[in-house]
Amino acid sequence: MKHFADRVAVITGAGSGIGRALAIELAGKGARLALSDIDEAAVADTAAACEKLGTKAKSYRLDVADRAAVTAHADEVAAEFGTVNLVVNNAGVAAMATVEEMSYQDLDWIVGINFWGVVHGTKAFLPHLIASGDGHLVNLSSVFGLVGVPTQSAYNATKFAVRGFTEALRQEMLIERRPVGVSCVHPGGIRTNIARDARDAGDSTAQQRAADFAKIARTTPEEAARTILRGVERNKPRILIGADAYVIDAIPRVLGASYQRLLATGVRLARRFNLPVGGL
């Protein structure tokens, strides 16, 4: 996909953060937009901002964990817009707790959105992307889909799963010569509300998590959106966002499994001296 003008782009989690930034960036490039979020008011606001840039943008309330709803959404979007060229499965949440502390309720919640939401969006829209003759699928993983991190076991599990699912799908599209590019995105620290809105079994407050995360998040959602779209244009299989993502990507390649002991030692020291470690 070398340009986005008059292409139909579908974005989940478009009410805020990377999803909203992607929508506005694509609107500026002339794409037509089907935008969804669980927060109906927020995604409507994003759609309105996009329409001010002179493009068609329709908002939908959507729970990506609901398979039937996502399937119906794909059919509705295809009927409304006539085709689907770009799908970005961006919706995601976070939960911070040790494996011992993590409740099954929180596990079901995060897996339903972060993993099954990606699977639902992929399965529902893939036939439409193939039929378009010029499609691209983007699934959002994380740098936590590259390394394991303490208190992030559930988030790690979903983001590693998204990575494996997406990399396998890309190979299937290549084998079958389908006209669909596939990219897996691994953002580093992005200045969004994901840490503030995370479920936390520990003692930290939403404000404390957000303040700690803000100290290490260096990339804006707008920068992330531009990086993702450049990756789509170049049909990149893996899109890293932020200098921290490149560093984290290199860690397991250089250190192998020994990074785990080093990271555990680092977190212990950070806690001892009350240093921010992104809510870990």
N, C-alpha and C positions, 0 to 999 in steps of 0.2 A: 504494500500500500504506500504509494509514493506521494499522495496528497489526500487531503480530507474534505475538500470542497464538495458539497452535495452528497457526501457519504453519510450513512445513517449510523450513529454511534449510540450504544446502550451502555449506561454506567450505573452500577449499583452503589449504594452508600454515597449518593451525590449531594446529600444535604450539607456536608461540611468537609473540611480537610482536603485530602488528595482528590476525592471524587468531585467536589465542587470546583476545585482548581482545574481539573481536567475538562469539565463541562465548559467552563468559561474560555479556556484556551482553545478548545475545539470549536466553540461558537465563533470565536474570532477568525478561525480558519474556514468558516463556511459550512461546517458539518450540521446536519439535522440531528436532534438529540432526543432520546428517550431516557429520562432520568428517574431513578427510583431511590427510595429510602424508607426506613421504618418511621421516620419523623416527617409526617406529611407536610407540615408548615415549612420546615427547613428546605425540603426539596422543591417545593413550590417557589420559594424565594430564589433558589438557584435557577430554576427554569425562567423566572421573570428576568433575572439578570442577563441570562443568555439571549432572550428574545430582544432585549434592548440593543443587542449587538447585531440585530437584523436577521436572525435565523429562527427556524422552527424549533421549539423546545417544549416537550410535554412532560409533566411530572406525574409520578405514580407512587402511591403508598405500597410498599412491598416488604414482606418478611421473607428474606432469602432462605430461611430455614424451613419454610413451608413449600414442599415439593410441588403440590398441586397449584399453588398460587404462582410459582415461578413458571411452570409449564404454561399456565393460562396467560401469564404476562408476555411470554415470548410470542404466542399466537396473536395476542392483541397488538403488540408492537409491529409485528410483520404485516398485519392487516392494515394498521394505521399508516405505516410509512412505506409499505410496498416491498421493502427489502431490509436486510440488516448486514452491515459491512464490518462493524467493529463492536466487540463486546468487551467491557472491562469489568471483571468480577472483583470489585474493590471493597465491598462492605466487610467490615471486620470489627471485632471487639477484643478486649484483653481481660485476663483474670490472673491475679497475682496471689500465689499461695504455694507452700511446699506440698509435695505429694501427700504427706501425712495430714495436712490441714485441708486440702482441697475437697469440697463436697461433690458428690455425684451430680447434684443439681447444677452446680457451676460448670462441671465438665460437660454435661449434656448441652448446656446453653452455648458454650464457646465452640464446641465441635459442630453443633447445629448451624451456627452462623459462619464460622471461619472455614470449615471444611465442606460440610454438606451444602452450604450456600454456594460455594465455588462449583461443586459437582452439579448441583441443580441448574445453575446458570449455564454451565458448559453443555450439559446434556440437552437442555431446552433450546438453546440458541444454535448449537452446532449445525443442525440441518439447514437452518436459514443462512448461516455463514457460508456453507458449502454451496448452496443454491445461488448465492450472490455472485459467485465466480471471482470475487476479490475480497476475501474476508480475513479478519485478524482477530484472534482471541488473546486477551491479556488477563492473567490471573495474578493477584497480589499475594505473594508470600511475605517474607521479611528476612532481615539478617538473622532472625531467630529461626529461620528455616535452613541456616547454614551451620550454626553452632548451638549446642545446648547450654541453657543458662539457669542457674538456681532460682527458684520461686516462679519459673515460667514454664513448668512442665506441660501444662495444658496448652498454652500458646505455642510452645515449641512443637508439640505433637501435631497441632493443626497446620502449622506453617511448613514443617517437614513434609506432611502429607500433601499439601498443595503443590509443593515443589516436585515430589515424585509423580503425582498425578499429571501435572502439566508437562513435565519432561517426557513422560511416556506418550502422552497425546501428541506432542510435536513429532515424535518419531513415527507414530501411526499415520499422521497427515503426510509425512514425507514418503513413507512406504507406499501409500495408496495414491500419491500424487494429487492430493486434494488441494484446492485453491485457497487454503487457509494457513496463514502464518500463526505461530503460537509463541507467546513470550511469557516468561515467569519473572516477576518483579520482586526485587529484594531491597526495600527501603531501609536505610539506617534510621537515625533519629530525625523524625520529621515533626515540625511544630504543629501538631494537631491535638485534639482533645482525647486521644485514645487512652493516655495514662490517667487523666482526670476521671474518665468514665469507667475505668477498669473496676471489676469486682475484686475485692481484696479481703482475704481471710485474716490478715494481720492487723496491726494497730494503726497503720498510716491512714490519714484522711485524704479525701479527694484533692484538697488544696495542697497538701504536703506532697502527694505524688506528682501533681502537675508542676509544682515548683522545682522538685528534684529533676523531673524529666526535662524541664525547660533549660536547665543548666547544661545538659548534654546534647539536646536536639539542635542541630546547626542548620538544617535545611528547611526551607519554606515549602509549603504545599505547591506554590506556583513553580518553584524550581523543580520539584519532583514531577509535576505534570509535564513540563517541557522535556525533561529527561525521558519520560515514558514515551512520549510521542516521537521523539527522535529514534528511540529504540524500535518502535513500530515501523517507522519509515525505512529503517535498515534491516528489518526482520531479524532482530537480535533474539536469540533463544533465552538469554539471561540478561536482565537489566538491573544493574546495581545503581543505587541512588545515594549520593553523598560520599565524601571521602572516608567516613567511618565504615561504610559498607564495603569498600575495597579492602580496608584493613582487616575487617572481620572475615571477609571471604578468604583472605590469605592465611589467617591464623591456623585453621585445621590442615591446610595444605602444607604449611611449613612445620608445624608442631605435632601433627597427628593427634592421637587421643590424649597426649600429655597436656594439651591446653586445658583440660578439665581440672587437673590438680592446681595449675597455675591460677585459673579463674577463681576456684574456691578459696585459695589463699588470698587473692586480691580482695574478694568480697569480705572475708573475715577482717582484713586490715582496714578496709573502708568503714566497716561498721564500728570497729574499735575507735577510730578517729572521727566518727560522725561525718564522713564524707559522702556526697551524693553519688549513688550508683543506680540512678534511674528507677528507684522503688524496689530494688532487689533486696 
